[in-house]
Amino acid sequence: MLRAGFSAARLARLTDAMQGYVDRGEVSGVVTHAWRNGETALFDARGWRDEAGQLPMQRDTLFRIASMTKPVTSAAVMMLIEEDRLALDAPVAQWLPELAAPRVLCDPTGPLDHTEPARTPVTVLDLLTHRAGFAYHFTSTGQLADAYASVFNGLESAHKPDAWLARIATLPLMFHPGSRWHYGIATDVLGVLIGRISGLTLGEFFRTRIFEPLGMRDTAFVVPDAQLPRLATAYAIDPDSRRRVVEDRPPASRWANPQRFQSGGGGLVSTAQDYLQFARLLLERGRVDDVRLLSHRSVDLMRTNFLAGDQRRMPSIGHVQWSGQGFGLGLSIVDDPAQQLPLGYRSVGSFGWPGAFGTSWFADPVENLIGQMLIQRRSVEPFDMVLDFERRLYDAIDA
């Protein structure tokens, strides 16, 4: 029996494999979702959204999607560009004067006071492609890593975007703008930029311009009290025991605080059904059913590699390797499937971006396919569950 061109027997092997991760205690629960050619082929929930309370994972469970927020922020920027309120090559200091005179570390691992003036201004394109020179605490070292950690440890209280940007502007860049890809807070800076230009909070811009038009009713920076029971517990991996430990759990969740910083780089909560709508927006080149939010050209740019050859050869982070992939405007893009490391199954032109809690999604224009695997497991070490999911999903295609 086929549904959306998938073998039911092979999809059953996929869900059995996902159940194995639950049974072994590697995750508390998982939602898997596959959409192809306009049909839902797979929508499966396994395990627990809260293990201690024995609350089952459900199809409408809320997940902290972390860096899956970044493509949403990038799409919002492209909407402003289409409205002639921004330009890709424009220096962001036009709207963010805090970044008018950035300084760059002479040595990326050296002291914060050993700097030189940036050779070029930070542009909108630099921020969209993570080539602005910003970092995270986990993608930097030495004094800069400590400084970033200090900024992010105060996020729950430092929720004003202007105050946050003022703190960031005191830190030197790790690299000269435009010189190399380096994962960092660039998309959070874009979130502040969206607020400055639109006059709205980032959450209000997302809600009114993206989420409501697409019917994404459960996606937001804050979980209302009435919906907290749907929020999955988030776990981290203890570095010593290698066991899961609770990191965030309702009702005392950080995501229940309406005053928390609206992080354009990683703050949203969503569901599989909601995020499908956003993924469809990009797969279908700016339109979902009768709703068009972006032009074909804007989405095509988002799905185009912007990294030069030497930038692709530089070391990257975690499981993200640029062999066989490039990076567009908030998205990674497969352009040589045979070179994907670790070996992947996505077709040429496939794109996506994962989240730190283990959430992952991709869209494949060749197969007209969207896949999602949603868990809540933060780990600094690679975890191959998503590769297992994608391999089995592609193996199940039968027409």
N, C-alpha and C positions, 0 to 999 in steps of 0.2 A: 504494500500500500504506500502510495506517495502523497505527500502534502508539500506544496510549494517546491516540488522536485526533490524532496528528501526521502530517503529510505527510512521507514518507521523503525525497522529492526536496528539499523545503525544509529539512529537517534537514541534508541533505548540503551545501546552500549555507552553512548555519551553520558546519559543521565546516571547509569550504573557507575561509571567512573567518577562522576561528581559525588555520588553517594559514598564512594570509597574514601574520599578526602574527609568527609564528615565522620565516617565510622572510625577512621584512624586518628581523629582529633586534630587534624591539621587546620581545619576551619570549623566554626560552629554551624554555619549554614551557607547556602549559596542559591542565588537565582540565576538561571541561564535563559537566554532569550535569543531567538533567531527569527529574522523577518526576511522574506525573499519574494521578489516579483509581486509585491503588494499583499502577501499573505503571511500570517504568523505560522511558522513551521514548528516552533518549539517555544514553550513558556513553562518553565519548570522551577519549583521551589523545593529545596531539600534542607533538612536539619533545622536548626534553631536560630531565630533572630536574637534570642537571649537564652543562653544555655542554662544558667543558674535557675531561671524561672521556668524553664521548659516551655518557652513560648515559641511556637513553630514559625519558621520562615514562610512568608507568604508572597504572592505575586505583587502585592501593593506595598511591600515593606520599603521603608525609607532608608536610604544609604547615604553616608557622607561620601561624596564623589571626588573630593579633593581636586587634583589637577585636571579632572574631566571638566572642571569649571573653565579652564583656559580657552578651549575652543569657543565657548559661549561668549566670553569677553572679546575674543578676537573677531567674532561675527558682529558683535555690537560696534566695534571700531569700524568695520567695513561699512556698516549702515551709515555711520556719521561721515565717512569718506564719500559715499554716494550722494549725501546731502550737501557736499561741498563745505562741510564744517571742519574737515581735516584733510590732510594730504599725506600720502605714504612717505614722501621724501622730505617732509617738513620737519625742522627741528622742534622737538616737543617743548622747548623753553618758551615758545610763543604762548603756550597755555600753562606751562609749569615752570615759572621763572626760577623756582628752587633749583632747577637743573641747568641753569644758564652757564655755569662755569665749572663743570665737573673736573675732578682731578683723578688721576689713575696711579695705582701702585707701580712703583718702579720694579718691584719684585712681588709677584702675586702671593708669595708666602711671607713677605717681609713686614716691617713695622708700618703702622697706619700713617705715620708722619713722613714717610719717605715716598713722595709722590711727584708727579709732573702734570702739567696741564693736558687735558684731553686734546688729541690732534684734530678731532672732528666733533661736531655736536652730536648729541643723541637724537636720532630721528624716530618717527613713528614706526618705520620699517625695522629699525634696529630692535625696538621693543617687541614687535610682533614675531620676529625671528630669533629672539634670545641672543642677539649679537650686540646688546647695549653695554655689556661689561658688568652687569649686575650678577650677583650670586645668591645662594642660600647658605645657611650655616653648614649644611651637609655637602655643599659643593665648593667650599672654600676651606682654607686652613689658617692656622696661626691667629694673629690678632683680628683679622677680618672675620674669621669664623666666630670668634667670641662676640664681636660686635653685632653680627647678624643674629646670633642666638639671643642676645640681650633685647634686641628690637622685637623679635618674635615671641619671647617669653612674656612681653607686656601687651600682646595683642588684645587680650580680653578687656583691658582697661583703656588702652590707647586706641579707641574705636573711631576717632575723628580722622577722616582721610587726610586733611591738611596737616594735622599734627604728625601723623605717621610719615607722610612724605617729607616733612621738615627734618625728621630724624634720619630718614634714609639719605637725604641730600648731604648730610654731614659725613657720610662714609665715602671713601674713595672707591672708584670702579676697579674691578679686578683686571680688566683688559681694556684697551682702547676701543671705543665704539666702532662697530662694523668689522672688527678684525677677526673674531672667531665666535663660534657658537658656544655658549656657556649657560647652563640652566640656572635660573635665578628668579628674582622677584619682578622681572620685567612686566609680566602680565598684571601683577598687582598695581604697578605704576600706571598701566593702561586703564585699570579700573578707576583710579583717581582722575585720570584724564577724561574719561567718559563723564564723570560727575561734573567736572569743571565746565565742560562744553555744553552739556545738556541741562544743567541746573537741577538735576534730579540726583537722589542717591542712586548708587549702582543697583541696589535691589529694586528700586522703583523703575529704573530704566529697563532692567531685565523683565520685570513683571508686565509693564505696559507695552513694551515694544517687541518682546520675543515670546514670553511664556503664555500670556493670555491669547495672543493671536494663534499660537500653536496648540492651545488646549493643555498646556503643561501646568496643571492645577496644584501639583505637589512639590514643585521645584522652587526653592527659596534659600535664603541665607539663615533663616530662623525657623525652627519647628514650633508651631503653636502648641500650647498645653494640651489641647484636645487631641492632637495628632501624635504626641510623644509616645504613646504605646506602640505605634507602628514603626518607630525608629529602632533599627538593629543596634545591639551593643557592639561597640568597637573594641577590638583586641589588638594588643601588641605582642611581639615575641620577646620574651626575656632572654637577653644575650647569654646568660649563664646556663639556665636550665633548658633553653630552646622550647619552652612551653608557652602557650598562650596565657596572657594576663589581661584583665580588663583595663582598658584605657579610658573609655567614655561610655557611660550607661545612662539611659533615661531613668528617672525624671531629673537627675542632676546634671544633665548633659550641657556642655558648653554651647551646643547648638540651640538650646532653649533660651539663651540670653539675648533679648532683642537689641541690646546695646553693643554686641560684639562687632568687631571689625568686619566689614563686608569685603572679603578677600576675592578680588577678581582672578587671582591665581589658584585658589583652592578652597573656597568657602561654602559651596552649595551643597544642599541635600536634594536628592531626587529619587525617582523610582525608575524601574526598567521601562515601563510604558511611557513615562514622560520623556526620558532621554531618547527613546526611539524617535519621537517627534523631531527632536533637534537633529539627530543623526540623519533622518530623512531629509531635512532641510538642506544639508550639505550633499548628501548623495544625489538628490534630485535638483541640484544646482539652483538653490535659492527659493524653491517653492514646495509647499506641502498641500496637496489637494488644490483648493482655490485660494490659498494664502501665499502670496509672494512677499518675502522679506528682504531678499537680496537678488541682485542681478546675476545672470549666468557668469559674467566676467568676474565679479567679485569672488564668487565661490571658486571659480577656476583658479584665481590667484591664490586663494587659501590652500588649494590642493596642488600647488606647483612648488617644486623644490627651489629654495633660494640659496642653498649653501654652495659655496665654491668647492672645488675639488680638495684643496688643502684644508678647508674647514671640516670637511667630511672625514678626513684622515686623522684629525685630532681626537684624543680620548674623550669618551662621552660618559654617561652615568648608568649605573645599574645594568639592566637588561637592554637598555636602548643603545643599539649599535648602528652606526651610519653605513656599515657595509650593506649595500642593497637598498638603503633607505636615504631619503633626504628630509628636509624640514621646510615646511611652507609657512603660512601665517597662522600659527597656533596649532599646527597639525604635523605629524610625521607622515611621510608618503613613501610607499614602496615603489621603486622604479627599476629594480633588478631582483626579482624573486629568488633567483638562483644564488644570490650573494647574501641573502638574509642570514644574519647571525644573532642569536641561535636560529637554526633552520626554521623558517616559517612557511606558511601555506598561502598567504594572502597574494592576490593577483596584482599585476602591474596597475598602478594608480590607486590601490587601496590606501586608506588613511584612517587615522584615529589618534587618541592620546589617552593614556591610563591615569589612574589615581593612586595616591600613596597608601590607601587602605585596601588595595588589591582590586579595586573596580577597574574594568577594562571594557573597551568597545572598539569596533572597527566597522568601516563601511567599504564594500568591494564593488566598484562600478561594473566590473566585468561580469560578476555573478549576480548583480543587482541584489546584494546581500548585506544585511546588517547583523552583527553578532554582539552580544553583551554577556559578560560574566561578572556578577556583582557579589563581592564578599566584603567583610570588614576585618582585615588582618594586615596590620602594619608590620613590616619587617625590613631591615636594612639589607638583608641578604636576598638574592634572587629566589623566587618561588615559581615553579614551573607549571602550576595548575592552569594558568591561562593558556600556555602553549599546548597543554593536553586538551583543553576545551576546543581550541581552534583547529588542531589537527583532526580531532574526531568529528567536528562540525563539517569540515571540508570533505572528509572521507565519506560522510553521509549523503553528499549530493549525488543524485542518481538520475537527474534529467535536467 
